[in-house]
C-alpha cells in the first residue's frame, strides 16, 4: 500500500511539474498575473508530492518491505536502521528519485524565498525548473521507478553494497546532489534572463546567493567523496582522476568561475553574456556528471554499472535541456551588450583572468576525461591517467594561485599593479622564506613550492582585510573598530581563499607521503617512516553482518607509544565481499594510515602509509565551504535578495 | 563578416560543442547496445598474439597438452581456465557443455587445483573439454595474464588469440559473442 502511495505521489509530481513547466512561462509571455501567480504554488506542490514519494520509499526500506524490488535488491533486515534509510539512495533508481527531490526542493526554495523577485522573472525561473523536473520525473516514473514490486517477494533482501556501509558515504549523495542540483537555480535564472532578454545588476544580485549555496554543498560533497576514497577504498590517496571524480570537479570549476563573475555582473554590469553561459555550462556539466556516469559509458569504480537501455532516454533529456538552453543562448545572447568598461589591470580584469584559468582547467580535465570515449569511437583503446592531469593542470594552477591573492587588493575599473603588489610584499616574503626553508629541509621541490604557494594563498587571503582596516597605518584601536565593521562577505572571501591555501598545503604534504607493504606475524616489529610498528595480535571478531580479521597494531616513536590501532578485513557474509577497514591515526599534522591487504600463511599483509598533512586536504575544502557560508549570511547579500540562507533545509 | 555576424557565430559555439558531445555519446550508446563497445571490458595483451609457450601435465585420465598441441589441433578452439573452488566456473559449465555439443573444441586448464578436487568437479558438472591439463602453480596463468577464473580465450585458425573473456560464460554470451565469433573465424 505504502509503495503504491509513493508511486502515486511520483505520478502526481510529474503532472504538477508538467503544469509548472507550461503555465508560468506562458503567463509571463502573456503578462497574465494569474498564470504567473500559479508558479509558486505549483513548485511547492511538486516539492510536497516528491517529499511524500521519497518518504514512502524510506518507509518501505525501514519496514523491510522486500516486495519492493529496489528495497529487496539494496537492503536487508540485518542492517542497522541508518543504512536501511541511506540505502534508498545507494542505488540507481532511488538516487535518481533523490535527485528529482532535490530539484523540486530547489523550485520550492525559489517559490518560498523569492517573494521579492519581479513576478515575471520568478514565473520564468520556476517554469524553467519545471521543464527540467518534468523531464527527469517522467524518466523516473517510466524507466527507473523505485516503487516497482516483485513477486514473489524474497524472504531477505540482498543488502547494500558493503563499501557504501559507511557514515561518510551514506550522507555523501544528498550533499553532492544538493550541490549539483543547486546549480539548476542559476541555470533557471540564466534561461529566464535569456527569455526576457535582460541581464542587469539586480539579476546578478539574485543569482549569486543561490550559486554560492550550491557551490558550498558541491565543495563539501566533493571533499566527502575524496575523503571516503581515502579511508574506505584503502588506496591511500585522495584524488585519483577517476572519471566520476572528474565529473564532479568540472561543475565545481565552472561554478567557482560563475561565483566570481556574478560579482562582476552585480557590481559593474559587464561580462553578462559570459555569466549566463557559465550558469548554463555549470548545470549542464552537473547533469552530465550525474547521468553520464549512470549510463555506464564512463568506466569507473564508482558507477552503478547500469544497462545502457536507459541511456538513450537520458541522452535525449540532456540534449533537450542542454541543447535547448544553448540554442536559446545562441539566439538571444548576441543582443546583450556590455555596459561597463574596465582596464585589463583591475578587479574585473583579475576576475576575468580567474575565469579564463578556471575554464582552461575545466577544459583540460574535460578533455582528459572524455578523450578515451572519442578514442573508443575510433576503435582505439586508451586511458588517460594521473600523469596527463598533473602535467596539464599544475601549470594552470600556478598563475591561478598567484592571481588569487593579488585580485582582491586591486580596485574596480582601473588599478595599478605595482602598488597592489607592494601591499602584498610581506605575504610574498614570508611565502618565499617558507619555500626556501622547505626546499633546504626536505629537498623536494614540488612540496617546497606547494608550501610556499599555500602560505601565499593564506596570507594573501587576509591581505584585503588588513588593507581595509589599514593595519599599522592608523592606530590599532581604530583598526580594531574597522575590523568589527567589516561585512561578513569580506571575511567570507578571505576564509574561502585561505581554505584553498590549506588544501594546497595538504596536497604538498601528501606529495611527501611514504608507504610500504609488509607481511607481518603477531609479535613482529618493523621500523618505517620514523615509527616502530609492532603487531600485538591478529584475531577474529564477529560483526553484525560480517566477520572481521582484526589486527592489533601498536605504533611507537622514540620508545613511546603513539597509538594502538585495529585495522581489519571485513568479510560480509551475505554479499560475500571483503572490505578493508583501514585505520587512520591522525594528529592533523600527519596521518598514520594502515590498510590490511589479506592473509598469507598466518602473515597479515599490511600497507603502511605516513601521510603528512593529509587532513589539510579536506579541512581546506571545509574552510572554503565555511567561507561561502559566511558570505551567504552577509546582510548585504540579503538586501533585496531572495535567498536568506540558500537551499538549507534539504532532507538529508 | 561584420562584428554582429561574428558575434552570432561565436555564440553558436557552445551549442556546436554540445552537439558534437551528444553525437559521440549517442554513437557509444548504440555500440554498447549492440555489444561492440564495453567500457568495463578487460583488454588482454594476448589479443592479436600467439598463445604463450606452455607444456602442462594432464589431469588424469586426460593427457596433458602444450600450446603446440592447441595450435595443431582443430581450430578455431577455446582455451578455458577453471577451478573446482570457483563458483562462476560451476555456473558456466552448462554454457561450455552446450558449446561442446555444437562441436567446439575446448581445452581446459585447471588453475591451482588439487587433482582429486578437479576430477570431482568434472564428474559432478560434466566434462566439456577436449583435454584437461593442470596448472598447479599458476605459472602458465601468469603468462596468459589471467585476471581470475574462469577465463576463456578464443584462438583462430592461425593460432592467434582473438578474444579474452574474463568471467563465467552464459548462454547469452555464448550465443551473442562466442558462437558468432567462431562462425566468423571458421
Boltz contact constraints between the chains, C-beta under 6 A:
constraints:
  - contact:
      token1: [A, 297]
      token2: [B, 28]
      max_distance: 6.0
  - contact:
      token1: [A, 299]
      token2: [B, 39]
      max_distance: 6.0
  - contact:
      token1: [A, 299]
      token2: [B, 40]
      max_distance: 6.0
  - contact:
      token1: [A, 308]
      token2: [B, 29]
      max_distance: 6.0
  - contact:
      token1: [A, 308]
      token2: [B, 32]
      max_distance: 6.0
  - contact:
      token1: [A, 308]
      token2: [B, 33]
      max_distance: 6.0
  - contact:
      token1: [A, 311]
      token2: [B, 29]
      max_distance: 6.0
  - contact:
      token1: [A, 312]
      token2: [B, 29]
      max_distance: 6.0
  - contact:
      token1: [A, 315]
      token2: [B, 25]
      max_distance: 6.0
  - contact:
      token1: [A, 319]
      token2: [B, 22]
      max_distance: 6.0
  - contact:
      token1: [A, 322]
      token2: [B, 18]
      max_distance: 6.0
  - contact:
      token1: [A, 323]
      token2: [B, 18]
      max_distance: 6.0
  - contact:
      token1: [A, 326]
      token2: [B, 14]
      max_distance: 6.0
  - contact:
      token1: [A, 326]
      token2: [B, 15]
      max_distance: 6.0
  - contact:
      token1: [A, 326]
      token2: [B, 18]
      max_distance: 6.0
  - contact:
      token1: [A, 327]
      token2: [B, 15]
      max_distance: 6.0
  - contact:
      token1: [A, 330]
      token2: [B, 11]
      max_distance: 6.0
  - contact:
      token1: [A, 330]
      token2: [B, 12]
      max_distance: 6.0
  - contact:
      token1: [A, 330]
      token2: [B, 15]
      max_distance: 6.0
  - contact:
      token1: [A, 333]
      token2: [B, 11]
      max_distance: 6.0
  - contact:
      token1: [A, 334]
      token2: [B, 7]
      max_distance: 6.0
  - contact:
      token1: [A, 334]
      token2: [B, 8]
      max_distance: 6.0
  - contact:
      token1: [A, 334]
      token2: [B, 11]
      max_distance: 6.0
  - contact:
      token1: [A, 377]
      token2: [B, 24]
      max_distance: 6.0
  - contact:
      token1: [A, 377]
      token2: [B, 27]
      max_distance: 6.0
  - contact:
      token1: [A, 381]
      token2: [B, 43]
      max_distance: 6.0
